[in-house]
Amino acid sequence: MEALSDFLPESDWLGADFKFDQTNIPGSEQSDAAMTLVNSETGPNVAAFFDLDRTLISGFSAKQFVQARMLSGKMSPKEIASQFSGALVYALGNKNFAGLAAISAKGVSGLEEKVLIQLGEEVYLKHLAKEVIPQSRALVEAHKAKGHTVAIVSAATPYQVYPIARDLGIEHIMCTRMEVENGKFTGKIEEPACWGEGKAHAGRTFAEKHNIDLDKSYFYTDSFEDKPLLDIVGHPRPVNPDKELSAFSMENDWSIYRFNEASRANFTDIFRTGMTLGALAPAVLSGIGNGLLSRNWNTGQNSMMAMVGDLGTLIAGIRLVIKNEENIWNQRPAVFIFNHQSNVDLIILAKLLRKNAVGIAKKELEYTPLGPIFKAAGMIFIDRKNKDKAIEAMKPAVEALKNGTSVGLAPEGTRSYDYSLGKFKKGAFHLAMQAKVPIVPIVIKNAHDAMPRGSSVIRPAVVEVKILKGVPTKSWKRKDLDQNIAKIRKLYLKELDQL
């Protein structure tokens, strides 16, 4: 039988050592939740169990999964009928998930497992990656920092759970599994389903196998249906609880965590986003004014960049925790490269570089409402679809570097859907070689929390940034370029705990 992991990179399922820094926690609820762990017992005999839906992610993964499957147009009549039957049973008040899972399993009988594995990855990239709740992510890392054994215990299927687990670096997964033989579904589920008492059974079995002390362990969930597992851990932790669990938790004096769900933008966040964009106008006016007064456009551009960074991060509610900031100033001019997680990266880069620097961006940005502002700031636009034009557009950047102006760009070429580091393109490295300047890696660890790809609203966040030492390129040879790029990318993977 083919295992789910056979279709995924082996390294994705290896454990990672996480360093928890309390300064990385935006929001008072998140700080309070993590603070409760400061004096907790350390070691792998303490488990931290996490439910998935409305606990680690906003909303319900099954909804996105079923919608994507239906929109694919590849559902068989049998599968459509099973989904309709399940929805009808649920609507009539029967919320026994084990029964609903059995109905769904019959619908995919004979279907190849790899179809749902692929669908799970697509749903994760398009929808679920941006729905991971930042406070819950911080809790996962806090437990890892204490050396606890972290696991997901969910009624969902592996095809919904595994991509999220990979994103969060969680190795242990207990979930509802459909029986597979010779790579195809048999139409049955593996008993017991991971729901209700089934979760408690999974927790006890896991504890026995991994020498876990349940009396010292934690379980985070939103659902009263998970009471059997909540009852057997020493630290039950309701997160965004439903009405029944809220009432029960209050009666039993359990700590309740109400986190802001990642995909829901409130009025304050929308207003803050508008104000952040509006702050670009005074930055431009300030730059023009300073340029005219000094009769030096470079002075004006520097003023503009500094104000965009300072005012933008202030209004957006983004606080930077910068490590090794001296590396920004030690070796200039340089090609500053950064991993691209979010649209707020541009504000962060302006805050970091401050002066005597220009950015390189995709041509499409030139024709947005902010295009004239970027152009006034000296931004160099390249056409990624036309290699010849892209090379031609890079010539001003080479000249800028030779004249003492640094350049900032993202070697991934586009934003990532989650925290995962993408492949590096060669443009930044060719640029540094031609100008014979060092490459300075800027590692942005969690800008995704502030504005994930697909979101148009900025959320306040504390973003950790680490500036690595500059890498000289004067002795680089074209034949060794791929090897040198791989070495620099490995530095990022190490800092991002993605090795």
C-alpha positions in Angstrom: 0.0 0.0 0.0 1.3 3.5 -0.9 1.6 5.7 2.2 0.7 9.4 2.1 4.3 10.3 2.7 5.3 8.6 -0.5 3.9 11.5 -2.4 5.6 14.2 -0.3 9.2 15.4 0.3 10.8 13.3 3.0 12.3 16.4 4.7 8.8 17.9 5.2 8.1 15.4 7.9 11.3 15.7 9.9 11.1 17.4 13.3 12.7 20.8 13.8 14.2 22.7 16.7 12.1 25.8 17.3 13.5 28.8 19.3 10.6 30.5 21.0 11.0 34.3 21.5 8.1 35.9 23.4 8.7 39.1 21.5 7.4 37.3 18.4 3.9 37.3 19.8 1.4 39.9 18.5 -1.7 40.5 20.4 -2.5 40.3 24.1 -4.4 37.0 23.9 -1.4 35.4 22.3 1.0 36.7 24.9 -1.2 35.5 27.7 -1.6 32.1 26.2 2.2 31.6 25.7 3.0 33.1 29.1 1.1 30.2 30.8 3.9 27.9 29.5 6.8 29.8 30.9 6.8 27.9 34.2 5.5 24.6 32.8 7.4 21.4 33.0 9.8 20.8 30.1 10.5 17.6 28.3 8.9 15.2 25.7 6.8 13.4 28.3 4.4 16.4 28.2 2.2 16.5 25.1 0.4 19.4 23.4 -2.5 18.2 21.4 -4.1 20.6 18.9 -7.4 20.2 17.1 -7.4 21.6 13.5 -10.6 23.5 12.6 -11.1 26.8 14.3 -8.2 26.0 16.6 -5.1 26.0 14.4 -6.9 27.4 11.4 -9.9 29.7 10.8 -13.1 28.0 9.7 -13.5 24.5 8.5 -11.1 22.7 6.2 -13.7 20.2 5.0 -15.8 23.0 3.5 -12.9 24.3 1.3 -11.9 20.7 0.5 -15.4 19.6 -0.7 -15.9 22.9 -2.6 -12.6 22.5 -4.5 -13.5 18.9 -5.3 -16.9 19.8 -6.7 -15.5 22.7 -8.7 -12.9 20.4 -10.2 -15.7 18.7 -12.2 -14.2 15.3 -11.5 -16.6 14.0 -8.9 -18.4 10.8 -9.9 -22.2 10.6 -9.4 -21.6 8.2 -6.5 -19.3 10.8 -4.8 -21.8 13.6 -5.4 -24.6 11.5 -3.9 -22.5 10.7 -0.8 -21.7 14.3 -0.2 -25.3 15.3 -0.6 -26.4 12.6 1.8 -23.9 13.6 4.3 -24.9 17.3 4.1 -28.6 16.3 4.5 -27.9 14.1 7.5 -25.9 16.9 9.1 -28.7 19.5 8.4 -31.2 17.2 10.0 -29.3 17.5 13.3 -27.2 14.3 13.2 -23.7 15.6 13.9 -22.1 12.2 14.5 -18.9 12.7 12.5 -18.0 9.0 12.5 -21.3 8.4 10.6 -20.7 11.3 8.2 -17.1 10.1 7.5 -18.5 6.6 6.7 -20.9 8.1 4.2 -18.1 10.1 2.5 -15.8 7.1 2.4 -18.3 5.1 0.4 -18.5 7.9 -2.1 -14.8 7.7 -3.0 -14.6 3.9 -3.1 -12.3 3.0 -6.0 -10.8 6.4 -6.3 -6.9 6.6 -6.2 -5.6 8.1 -3.0 -3.1 10.4 -4.8 -6.1 12.4 -6.2 -7.0 13.6 -2.7 -3.4 14.1 -1.8 -3.0 16.5 -4.7 -6.3 18.2 -4.0 -5.2 18.6 -0.3 -2.1 20.4 -1.4 -4.0 22.7 -3.8 -6.6 23.6 -1.2 -3.8 24.3 1.3 -2.0 26.7 -1.1 -5.1 28.5 -2.3 -7.1 28.7 0.9 -5.8 27.2 4.1 -2.2 28.6 4.2 -3.5 32.0 5.0 -6.0 30.7 7.6 -3.4 29.6 10.1 -4.2 31.6 13.3 -1.0 33.5 14.3 -1.6 33.1 18.0 -2.0 29.3 17.6 1.2 29.2 15.5 3.0 30.9 18.4 1.6 28.4 20.9 2.9 25.5 18.8 6.4 27.1 18.8 6.1 27.8 22.5 5.4 24.2 23.3 8.3 23.1 21.1 10.6 25.4 22.9 9.7 23.7 26.1 10.6 20.4 24.5 7.0 19.1 24.6 5.7 16.5 22.1 3.3 18.4 19.8 0.6 16.6 17.8 -2.5 17.3 15.8 -5.7 15.4 16.8 -8.4 16.0 14.3 -11.6 14.5 12.9 -10.4 15.7 9.4 -8.7 13.4 6.9 -4.9 13.4 6.3 -5.4 15.2 3.1 -6.6 18.3 5.0 -4.3 17.9 8.0 -0.9 17.0 6.5 -0.2 20.3 4.7 -1.0 22.3 7.8 1.2 20.0 9.9 4.0 20.5 7.5 3.6 24.2 7.6 3.7 24.2 11.5 6.5 21.6 11.7 4.3 19.1 13.6 5.4 15.6 13.1 2.7 13.6 15.0 -0.8 13.4 13.4 -3.9 11.6 14.6 -6.9 11.9 12.3 -9.7 10.1 10.6 -8.3 7.8 7.9 -10.1 6.1 5.0 -9.0 2.6 4.3 -6.6 2.3 1.3 -5.6 -0.9 -0.6 -3.3 -0.9 -3.6 -3.4 2.9 -3.7 -7.2 3.1 -3.9 -9.9 3.8 -1.3 -12.0 0.7 -0.3 -15.0 2.8 0.8 -14.4 2.1 4.5 -12.9 4.2 7.3 -10.2 2.9 9.7 -12.0 2.4 13.1 -12.3 4.3 15.3 -12.9 7.6 13.6 -10.9 10.4 15.3 -14.0 12.1 16.8 -15.5 12.2 20.3 -14.4 9.2 22.2 -12.2 8.3 19.2 -10.0 11.3 20.0 -9.6 10.1 23.6 -8.7 6.7 22.4 -6.1 8.2 20.0 -4.7 10.3 22.9 -4.3 7.3 25.2 -2.8 5.1 22.5 -0.3 7.9 21.6 0.5 8.5 25.3 1.3 4.8 25.8 3.5 4.6 22.7 5.5 7.8 23.4 5.6 7.7 27.2 3.4 10.7 27.6 2.1 11.9 31.0 -1.5 12.9 30.2 -1.9 14.6 33.6 0.8 17.1 32.5 -0.4 17.4 29.0 -2.5 20.0 27.1 -5.3 19.9 24.6 -6.4 22.9 22.5 -9.8 22.6 20.8 -13.0 24.6 19.9 -15.5 21.8 20.2 -17.5 20.4 23.1 -17.6 17.1 21.1 -13.9 16.8 22.1 -14.8 16.6 25.8 -13.6 13.0 26.1 -10.0 14.0 25.4 -10.3 17.3 27.3 -11.3 15.2 30.3 -8.2 13.1 30.4 -5.5 15.8 30.0 -4.3 17.9 32.9 -4.5 21.2 31.0 -7.7 21.5 28.9 -7.5 24.6 26.8 -10.6 25.7 24.9 -9.8 27.9 21.9 -12.5 29.9 20.2 -15.0 27.5 21.9 -18.5 26.8 20.7 -21.4 27.7 23.0 -21.5 24.3 24.7 -17.8 24.3 25.4 -17.8 27.9 26.5 -20.5 27.2 29.1 -18.8 24.0 30.3 -15.4 25.7 30.5 -16.8 28.6 32.6 -18.5 26.1 35.0 -15.2 24.3 35.5 -13.0 27.4 35.6 -11.0 26.3 32.5 -8.9 29.0 30.8 -10.5 30.1 27.6 -8.5 31.5 24.7 -10.4 33.7 22.1 -8.0 34.3 19.3 -8.6 36.6 16.3 -9.2 34.2 13.4 -6.7 34.7 10.6 -9.1 35.2 7.7 -11.5 37.5 9.4 -10.7 41.2 9.0 -12.3 43.6 11.4 -13.1 47.3 10.9 -10.0 48.4 12.7 -7.7 46.3 10.5 -9.4 47.6 7.3 -9.1 51.2 8.6 -5.5 50.6 9.5 -4.7 49.2 6.1 -6.3 52.3 4.4 -4.3 54.6 6.7 -1.1 52.8 5.9 -1.6 53.2 2.2 -2.6 56.8 2.8 0.7 57.4 4.6 2.6 57.0 1.4 1.3 60.4 0.2 3.0 62.5 2.9 6.1 60.4 2.4 6.2 61.4 -1.2 5.5 65.1 -0.4 8.2 65.0 2.2 10.7 63.5 -0.3 9.8 66.1 -2.9 10.2 68.9 -0.4 13.5 67.7 0.9 14.8 67.2 -2.6 13.8 70.7 -3.7 15.3 72.3 -0.5 18.6 70.4 -0.9 18.5 70.6 -4.7 19.5 66.9 -4.5 17.0 64.3 -5.7 18.9 61.5 -3.9 18.3 63.3 -0.6 14.6 63.5 -1.4 14.5 59.8 -2.2 16.2 58.9 1.0 13.7 61.0 3.0 10.9 59.3 1.1 12.2 55.8 1.9 12.8 56.5 5.6 9.3 57.9 6.0 7.6 55.1 4.1 9.3 52.6 6.5 8.8 54.5 9.7 5.3 55.8 9.1 4.1 52.6 7.3 5.2 50.2 10.0 3.9 52.5 12.8 0.4 52.9 11.3 0.2 49.2 10.2 1.0 48.1 13.8 4.1 46.2 12.7 6.9 46.1 15.2 10.3 44.8 14.0 12.6 42.7 16.2 15.9 43.1 14.3 18.9 40.9 15.0 22.4 41.8 13.7 21.2 45.2 12.4 24.8 46.3 12.0 25.1 44.0 9.0 22.9 46.4 7.1 25.5 49.1 7.3 28.8 47.2 7.4 29.0 46.5 3.7 27.5 49.0 1.3 26.7 49.2 -1.5 25.3 45.6 -1.6 22.6 43.5 -3.1 20.1 43.0 -0.2 18.0 39.9 -0.8 15.0 39.0 1.3 12.5 36.1 1.4 9.1 37.3 0.2 6.2 36.3 2.4 3.9 39.3 2.2 3.1 42.6 0.6 4.3 44.4 3.8 7.8 43.2 3.0 8.2 46.4 0.9 7.5 48.6 4.0 9.8 46.4 6.1 12.6 46.7 3.6 12.2 50.5 3.5 12.3 50.6 7.3 15.5 48.5 7.3 17.5 50.0 4.4 16.4 53.6 5.0 18.7 55.4 2.5 20.9 55.1 -0.6 19.0 52.0 -1.9 16.5 51.2 -4.6 14.2 48.2 -5.1 13.6 45.9 -8.0 10.0 44.8 -8.6 7.9 43.1 -11.3 6.7 45.3 -14.2 3.0 44.9 -13.2 3.5 47.1 -10.1 4.4 50.1 -12.3 0.8 50.2 -13.5 -0.9 50.1 -10.1 -2.1 53.2 -8.3 1.1 53.1 -6.2 3.3 52.8 -9.4 4.1 56.5 -9.6 5.2 56.5 -5.9 7.5 53.5 -6.5 8.9 55.1 -9.6 9.6 58.4 -7.7 11.4 56.3 -5.1 13.7 55.0 -7.8 12.2 51.5 -8.1 13.5 49.5 -11.1 10.8 47.5 -12.9 11.5 44.3 -14.8 9.4 42.2 -17.1 9.6 38.7 -15.7 8.0 37.2 -18.9 10.6 38.7 -21.2 14.2 37.6 -20.4 15.8 40.0 -22.8 13.9 43.0 -21.4 14.6 41.9 -17.9 18.3 41.8 -18.5 18.2 45.2 -20.1 16.2 46.6 -17.2 18.9 45.4 -14.8 21.6 47.6 -16.3 20.5 50.7 -14.3 20.8 48.5 -11.1 24.4 47.5 -12.0 25.2 51.2 -12.6 23.5 52.2 -9.3 25.6 49.6 -7.4 28.8 50.8 -9.0 27.9 54.4 -8.0 27.3 53.5 -4.3 23.5 52.8 -4.3 22.4 49.4 -2.8 19.7 47.3 -4.4 17.0 45.2 -2.7 15.0 42.4 -4.3 13.5 39.0 -3.6 15.2 36.1 -5.3 12.1 34.0 -5.1 10.5 36.4 -7.5 7.0 36.2 -5.9 5.4 35.8 -2.6 5.1 32.4 -1.0 1.8 31.1 0.0 3.0 30.3 3.5 6.2 30.4 5.4 8.0 27.9 3.1 11.0 29.3 1.2 10.6 29.1 -2.6 13.3 28.4 -5.2 15.8 31.2 -5.9 16.1 32.8 -9.3 19.5 33.9 -10.5 18.9 37.6 -11.2 20.1 38.9 -7.8 23.2 36.9 -7.9 24.1 37.9 -11.5 23.6 41.5 -10.4 26.0 41.2 -7.5 28.6 39.4 -9.6 28.5 42.1 -12.3 28.9 45.0 -9.8 31.3 43.0 -7.7 29.4 43.8 -4.5 28.4 41.5 -1.6 25.1 39.9 -1.1 23.5 40.6 2.2 20.7 38.1 3.1 17.7 39.5 5.1 15.7 36.8 6.7 12.1 37.9 7.4 10.7 35.2 9.6 7.0 35.9 9.9 5.7 38.7 7.8 3.1 36.2 6.7 1.3 36.9 10.0 0.8 40.5 9.1 -0.6 40.1 5.5 -0.6 36.6 4.0 -0.7 36.1 0.2 -4.3 36.6 -0.9 -5.2 39.0 1.8 -5.8 42.7 1.2 -5.9 43.7 4.9 -2.9 44.2 7.2 -3.0 42.8 10.7 -0.8 44.1 13.5 2.2 41.8 14.2 5.6 41.6 15.7 7.9 40.5 12.9 11.3 39.0 13.5 14.1 39.9 11.1 17.6 38.7 11.0 20.4 40.3 8.9 23.1 37.8 8.0 26.7 38.7 7.2 27.4 39.8 3.7 28.6 37.2 1.2 31.5 38.5 -1.1 31.0 37.8 -4.8 34.2 39.2 -6.3 35.7 35.8 -6.7 32.6 34.0 -7.9 32.7 32.3 -11.3 29.7 31.7 -13.5 30.3 27.9 -13.5 29.9 27.9 -9.7 26.8 30.1 -9.6 24.3 27.3 -8.9 26.4 26.0 -6.0 26.9 29.5 -4.5 23.1 30.2 -4.7 22.4 26.8 -3.0 24.7 27.8 -0.1 23.0 31.1 0.4 19.5 29.5 0.2 20.7 27.0 2.8 21.4 29.8 5.2 17.8 30.9 4.8 16.5 27.3 5.3 18.5 27.1 8.5 17.2 30.4 9.9 13.6 29.5 9.0 13.9 26.0 10.6 13.2 24.5 7.2 16.3 22.4 6.6 
